[in-house]
Amino acid sequence: MITVTIIAISVILAASIIVGELFEKFGIPSVAGSLLSGLALGPAVFNVVAPSDQLSGISSMSLFFIILLIGLQMRTEMLRKFLSAGIMLAFSSFLAPFLVVFFSIFFLFQFPLTISLIVSLAISVPSISIVSVFVTKAGLIKRKTGYTILASTVISDIAAFIVLAFISRDISSAIDVVYYFILLMLILVVVNALLNYRPSALRKYLTKISRTLKTGYMSIAAFILWGLLIATIFESIGISYVIGAFFAGLLTHEELIGHRTHGKLERTFQRMNGAFFIPIFFGIAGVNATLLGWSAYLFIALLGVAILSFVVSYSLTHYLTGLKVRMVSLTQGQTASILSGRGAVGIAIAIIALNLGIIPNIAYSFIVISTIVISVMASISLMKVNTQRKSKHK
């Protein structure tokens, strides 16, 4: 069994990296390539690799490290400062397309309520992992425009996981989840304030401990343990560990641990994620998909709805950024394309729902294929807008 798992990981990782890099050369996120490679390797196409509990465990671990790094790259003041603009963009890039997809598949195709909600969530929510890549490539990761876009995406992602918590439980349990979530948020706000009270003194104390232990790996190990602790707390109250990992990274301030340590953590986890966790997570996500269960006509019709969600997201964001939310250094088309990015968050929601038995495998497979299609469309749209902008400046 161990040998089979090792071979499966090796095949998935190799294919995911190769196809992902090929997609990147054409300006398309490697995530779409990794999903497609996993889809081809799995039961949906060639059946070279079969889904297993071991692969699911590795997938969950990979998602933890992916989201932990995303949180580390964010700043808490960003959410406060750009909250109003972020909420407005969250409406156009997430809520509006979510409603379009939900009403289409629930009322027109008469899918069960729970499946309709999960599918709508997963293919409508912008993914911080993809959006942050787009923002970084645009050179806006440390600028107001980039912060506004990222704040919007974080708001959407948190909202999506809270809705998932409601869907996966009965009403009384869901109310308890929201209560504990609000309480936990208040505690984290207090912790954040305490950590920022005298960050320089605390940073000196942490540095002293590190020197005493005489190891360069302490900061990395401590950060992982911190992330696991917060993720466990979130999971225990009914909110996904994914959100816990994000907040653990978010609370790890550069001012608190120092620029040098923060940079070291960021570089280390970027390499780990880029070389292993990201390609293996999306590769396994593709392996878990299947194309059996729905007719070709129904699948094509549903895919049309997914494409419609992209059109709605793009059009509304384009309109709002021209009317209400002024974005410096970005055109309306660039902002709309960036916020149409789909990836880890939607796939995570789909995997959690699949493992809980909330959605059938065919619904999960539809989410995977829709994510690939929308990611490609968003990338092509962004490349087209960038090309048009460059031609105007010549």
Secondary structure, DSSP 4 states (H G I P E B T S, - for coil): -HHHHHHHHHHHHHHHHHHHHHHHHTT--HHHHHHHHHHHHSTTTT--S---HHHHHHHHHHHHHHHHHHHHT--HHHHHHTHHHHHHHHIIIIIHHHHHHHHIIIIIS---HHHHHHHHHHHHS--HHHHHHHHHHTT-TTSHHHHHHHHHHHHHHHHHHHHHHHHTS-HHHHHHHHHHHHHHHHHHHHHHHHHHHSHHHHHHHHHHHHHHHT-TTHHHHHHHHHHHHHHHHHHHTTS-HHHHHHHHHHTS-HHHH-HHHHHHHHHHHHHHIIIIIHHHHHHHHHHT----SS-HHHHHHHHHHHHHHHHHHHHHHHHHHHHT---TT--HHHHHHHTT---HHHHHHHHHHHHTTSS-HHHHHHHHHHHHHHHHHHHHHHHHHHHHHHHHH-
